[in-house]
Amino acid sequence: METQFLHTFITVADHGSMAAAARLLNITPAAVAQQIRTLEREIGATLIARVGRTVSVTEEGSRILQRSRDLLRNVADLRSVANESGVSGELRLGACPTALAGMLPDVLARMVETFPRINVFIKPGYSVDLYRDVETGDLDAAVVLQAPFPLPKTREWQLLREEPLVVLAPRSMAARDPHELLASEPLIRYDRNQWGGRQADDYLRANGIVPRERFELNALNAIAVMVDRGLGVSLVPDWAQPWPEGLDLVRLPLPKPSEPRRIGIVWSRSSVRVRLVTVLLQESRKAMEQTRASAR
């Protein structure tokens, strides 16, 4: 059985369209359809139901979908296991939104330059979900916020960056007291249901600040744009650039101590790709050291 055909089947199942799968795989829709038909003949069951331009996974297809994913991962592992003399294979990596845009590109640039035989699959997501994916083995590692709970002994976590809380305000308010801004101006709240937002909420409560809440969301770049448009101020972690362009904002330090948001890497000790994770950790440390040196 051609493993590429399994990959095509998974892509069609994930995107619900032959045309979308064709674009992602850089082949024609006819080639996608032919590969699915060949796979169905080899397995002896219909895997994809076609209705007009849309497709769906059949009951038989659903039964083998996860096993197909596992099989492709095992095939990718063969490269890592066989090539003990070199670093190669596929690393399955998760990343929370701000890390994906800010920190991770520099790390990946260092990795592929030093170890060109590494392939990286990247899954965006929120930290709580990515921890679960590492726990279940769907991901080898993830760049996430520090968990507010102890990790199992099979998992490790390494700190990469600390981000202190700051008051984000229009530049016209730069001379005002941060606490006064939080108490008097409309607050664009960093979602308190998320780990990072809880730290901002804890600071407000600890200092007796009752804000005038206007919006609440878990999207730091969007919060910055909303502050720039005069919709309010916000209490957020000083997250890594890039930020949206053209904003005229100030980041005011807090007058009282606060718990910073911590971002790091969580990984599984039991992964067969632990050598790839070691490379990720190594290049991440170097990238963070270079960033700190440039900021001095």
C-alpha positions as CSV (number, residue, x, y, z in Angstrom):
1,M,0.0,0.0,0.0
2,E,1.3,3.5,-1.0
3,T,1.5,5.6,2.2
4,Q,1.1,8.7,0.2
5,F,-2.4,7.6,-0.6
6,L,-3.2,7.3,3.1
7,H,-1.9,10.9,3.5
8,T,-4.2,12.0,0.7
9,F,-7.1,10.3,2.4
10,I,-6.4,12.0,5.7
11,T,-6.1,15.4,4.0
12,V,-9.4,15.0,2.3
13,A,-11.0,13.8,5.5
14,D,-9.6,16.8,7.5
15,H,-10.6,19.4,4.9
16,G,-13.9,18.0,3.5
17,S,-13.0,18.7,-0.1
18,M,-11.1,17.1,-2.9
19,A,-10.2,20.5,-4.3
20,A,-8.8,21.7,-0.9
21,A,-6.8,18.6,-0.5
22,A,-5.4,19.0,-4.1
23,R,-4.3,22.5,-3.3
24,L,-2.6,21.5,-0.1
25,L,-0.9,18.5,-1.7
26,N,0.0,20.4,-4.9
27,I,-1.6,17.8,-7.2
28,T,-4.7,17.9,-9.3
29,P,-8.2,17.1,-8.0
30,A,-8.3,14.2,-10.5
31,A,-5.1,12.8,-9.0
32,V,-6.6,13.1,-5.5
33,A,-9.7,11.2,-6.7
34,Q,-7.6,8.5,-8.4
35,Q,-5.5,8.0,-5.2
36,I,-8.6,7.7,-3.1
37,R,-10.2,5.1,-5.5
38,T,-6.9,3.1,-5.6
39,L,-6.8,3.1,-1.8
40,E,-10.5,2.0,-1.5
41,R,-9.8,-0.9,-3.9
42,E,-6.8,-2.0,-1.8
43,I,-8.8,-1.8,1.5
44,G,-12.0,-3.2,0.0
45,A,-14.3,-0.5,1.3
46,T,-15.6,3.0,0.4
47,L,-13.8,5.5,2.5
48,I,-15.1,8.8,1.1
49,A,-18.7,9.6,0.1
50,R,-19.0,12.1,-2.7
51,V,-22.0,14.4,-2.9
52,G,-21.6,17.1,-5.6
53,R,-18.5,19.1,-4.7
54,T,-18.5,18.1,-1.1
55,V,-17.2,14.9,0.4
56,S,-17.6,13.2,3.8
57,V,-15.9,10.3,5.5
58,T,-17.9,7.1,5.5
59,E,-18.4,4.8,8.5
60,E,-15.7,2.5,7.1
61,G,-13.4,5.5,6.6
62,S,-13.9,6.7,10.1
63,R,-12.9,3.4,11.5
64,I,-9.5,3.6,9.8
65,L,-8.8,7.3,10.0
66,Q,-7.0,7.4,13.4
67,R,-5.1,4.2,12.6
68,S,-4.0,5.8,9.3
69,R,-2.7,8.8,11.2
70,D,-0.8,6.5,13.6
71,L,0.6,4.5,10.7
72,L,2.0,7.6,9.0
73,R,3.5,8.8,12.2
74,N,5.2,5.4,12.6
75,V,6.5,5.5,9.1
76,A,8.0,9.0,9.8
77,D,9.6,7.6,12.9
78,L,11.5,5.1,10.9
79,R,13.8,7.8,9.7
80,S,14.6,8.9,13.2
81,V,15.1,5.4,14.5
82,A,17.3,4.2,11.5
83,N,19.5,7.3,11.3
84,E,21.1,7.2,14.7
85,S,24.2,8.9,13.3
86,G,22.2,12.0,12.3
87,V,19.3,14.2,13.4
88,S,16.4,13.7,11.0
89,G,12.7,12.8,10.9
90,E,9.4,14.6,11.7
91,L,8.8,16.6,14.8
92,R,5.2,17.2,15.7
93,L,5.0,20.6,17.5
94,G,2.2,22.6,18.9
95,A,2.3,26.4,19.5
96,C,0.0,28.9,21.2
97,P,-1.0,31.9,19.1
98,T,1.5,34.5,20.3
99,A,4.4,32.0,20.3
100,L,3.5,30.9,16.8
101,A,3.8,34.5,15.5
102,G,6.5,35.8,17.7
103,M,9.0,33.3,19.1
104,L,8.7,30.2,17.0
105,P,9.8,31.5,13.5
106,D,13.3,32.4,14.9
107,V,13.6,29.0,16.5
108,L,12.6,27.2,13.4
109,A,14.9,29.2,11.2
110,R,17.8,28.1,13.4
111,M,16.7,24.5,13.4
112,V,16.3,24.1,9.6
113,E,19.6,25.8,9.0
114,T,21.5,23.6,11.4
115,F,19.5,20.4,10.9
116,P,18.1,20.4,7.3
117,R,16.8,16.8,7.5
118,I,14.2,17.7,10.2
119,N,10.6,18.1,9.1
120,V,8.3,19.9,11.5
121,F,4.5,19.6,11.6
122,I,3.0,22.6,13.5
123,K,-0.4,22.6,15.2
124,P,-1.7,26.0,16.4
125,G,-3.9,25.9,19.5
126,Y,-4.5,27.1,23.0
127,S,-2.2,26.0,25.7
128,V,-4.7,23.8,27.6
129,D,-5.5,21.8,24.4
130,L,-1.8,21.5,23.4
131,Y,-0.8,20.1,26.8
132,R,-3.5,17.5,26.3
133,D,-2.1,16.6,22.8
134,V,1.4,16.2,24.3
135,E,-0.1,14.0,27.0
136,T,-1.9,11.7,24.5
137,G,1.1,11.5,22.3
138,D,-0.4,13.4,19.3
139,L,2.3,16.0,19.7
140,D,5.9,15.5,20.7
141,A,6.3,19.0,22.2
142,A,4.5,22.3,22.4
143,V,5.4,26.0,23.0
144,V,2.8,26.9,25.6
145,L,2.0,29.0,28.7
146,Q,3.2,27.5,32.0
147,A,0.4,25.2,33.3
148,P,-1.2,26.2,36.6
149,F,-1.0,22.5,37.8
150,P,1.8,20.0,38.3
151,L,2.8,18.0,35.3
152,P,2.9,14.2,35.2
153,K,6.3,12.6,35.6
154,T,6.3,11.6,32.0
155,R,6.3,15.3,30.9
156,E,8.9,18.1,31.2
157,W,8.7,21.8,30.8
158,Q,11.4,24.4,30.1
159,L,11.0,28.1,30.5
160,L,11.8,30.3,27.5
161,R,10.4,33.7,28.2
162,E,8.7,35.7,31.0
163,E,6.3,38.4,30.1
164,P,5.4,41.0,32.8
165,L,1.9,42.5,32.9
166,V,1.7,46.0,31.5
167,V,-1.1,48.5,31.0
168,L,-1.7,49.0,27.3
169,A,-3.0,52.5,26.5
170,P,-3.2,55.2,23.8
171,R,-0.1,57.4,23.7
172,S,-2.1,60.4,24.8
173,M,-2.6,58.7,28.2
174,A,1.2,58.0,28.8
175,A,1.5,60.4,31.7
176,R,-1.4,59.0,33.7
177,D,-1.1,56.6,36.6
178,P,-1.6,52.9,35.5
179,H,-3.9,52.1,38.4
180,E,-6.0,55.2,37.7
181,L,-6.3,54.2,34.0
182,L,-7.5,50.7,34.9
183,A,-10.1,52.0,37.4
184,S,-11.5,54.9,35.3
185,E,-11.1,54.0,31.6
186,P,-13.2,51.2,29.8
187,L,-11.3,47.9,30.2
188,I,-10.7,45.6,27.2
189,R,-10.1,42.5,29.3
190,Y,-7.8,39.7,28.4
191,D,-10.0,36.6,28.7
192,R,-10.0,35.6,32.3
193,N,-11.1,32.0,31.3
194,Q,-7.6,31.5,29.8
195,W,-4.5,31.0,31.8
196,G,-2.8,34.3,30.8
197,G,-6.0,36.3,31.5
198,R,-6.3,34.9,35.0
199,Q,-3.0,36.6,36.0
200,A,-4.4,40.0,34.9
201,D,-7.6,39.3,36.8
202,D,-5.6,38.3,39.9
203,Y,-3.7,41.6,39.8
204,L,-6.9,43.6,39.6
205,R,-8.4,41.8,42.5
206,A,-5.2,42.0,44.7
207,N,-5.1,45.7,44.3
208,G,-8.8,46.4,44.7
209,I,-9.3,47.7,41.2
210,V,-12.9,47.4,39.9
211,P,-12.7,48.1,36.2
212,R,-15.3,49.4,33.8
213,E,-15.5,46.4,31.6
214,R,-16.3,46.8,28.0
215,F,-14.9,43.9,26.0
216,E,-13.4,40.5,26.9
217,L,-11.4,38.4,24.4
218,N,-8.4,36.1,24.1
219,A,-6.6,37.7,21.2
220,L,-3.7,40.0,22.1
221,N,-3.1,41.5,18.7
222,A,-6.8,42.4,18.4
223,I,-6.7,43.9,21.9
224,A,-3.8,46.2,20.8
225,V,-5.8,47.3,17.8
226,M,-8.9,48.1,19.9
227,V,-6.8,50.1,22.3
228,D,-5.3,52.0,19.4
229,R,-8.9,52.8,18.2
230,G,-9.8,54.4,21.5
231,L,-12.0,51.7,22.8
232,G,-10.3,51.4,26.1
233,V,-7.2,50.3,27.9
234,S,-6.0,46.8,28.8
235,L,-3.9,44.8,31.2
236,V,-1.9,42.3,29.3
237,P,1.4,40.4,29.2
238,D,4.1,42.2,27.3
239,W,4.1,39.7,24.5
240,A,6.8,39.1,21.9
241,Q,6.8,41.0,18.7
242,P,5.7,41.3,15.9
243,W,2.7,43.5,16.9
244,P,0.3,44.9,14.4
245,E,1.8,47.8,12.4
246,G,0.9,51.4,12.7
247,L,-0.3,51.4,16.4
248,D,0.4,54.4,18.6
249,L,0.4,52.9,22.0
250,V,2.3,52.9,25.3
251,R,3.1,50.0,27.6
252,L,3.0,51.2,31.2
253,P,4.7,49.2,33.9
254,L,2.7,48.4,36.9
255,P,3.4,50.1,40.3
256,K,2.9,46.9,42.3
257,P,4.5,43.4,41.9
258,S,2.7,41.0,39.5
259,E,3.0,37.5,38.4
260,P,4.4,37.4,34.8
261,R,3.1,35.2,32.0
262,R,5.6,32.4,31.4
263,I,6.0,30.7,28.0
264,G,8.1,27.5,27.5
265,I,8.2,24.1,25.9
266,V,6.4,21.0,27.3
267,W,7.5,17.7,25.9
268,S,7.1,13.9,26.4
269,R,10.0,12.0,27.8
270,S,8.8,8.8,26.2
271,S,8.7,10.1,22.6
272,V,10.8,8.2,20.1
273,R,11.6,11.6,18.7
274,V,13.2,12.8,21.9
275,R,16.4,13.6,19.9
276,L,14.4,16.0,17.7
277,V,12.9,17.5,20.9
278,T,16.4,18.0,22.3
279,V,17.3,19.9,19.1
280,L,14.2,22.1,19.6
281,L,15.2,22.8,23.2
282,Q,18.8,23.6,22.2
283,E,17.8,26.0,19.4
284,S,15.1,27.6,21.4
285,R,17.5,28.5,24.2
286,K,19.9,30.0,21.7
287,A,17.2,32.0,20.0
288,M,16.0,33.4,23.3
289,E,19.6,34.3,24.4
290,Q,20.1,36.1,21.1
291,T,16.8,38.0,21.6
292,R,17.8,39.1,25.1
293,A,21.2,40.2,23.9
294,S,19.7,42.3,21.1
295,A,17.3,44.0,23.6
296,R,20.2,45.2,25.8
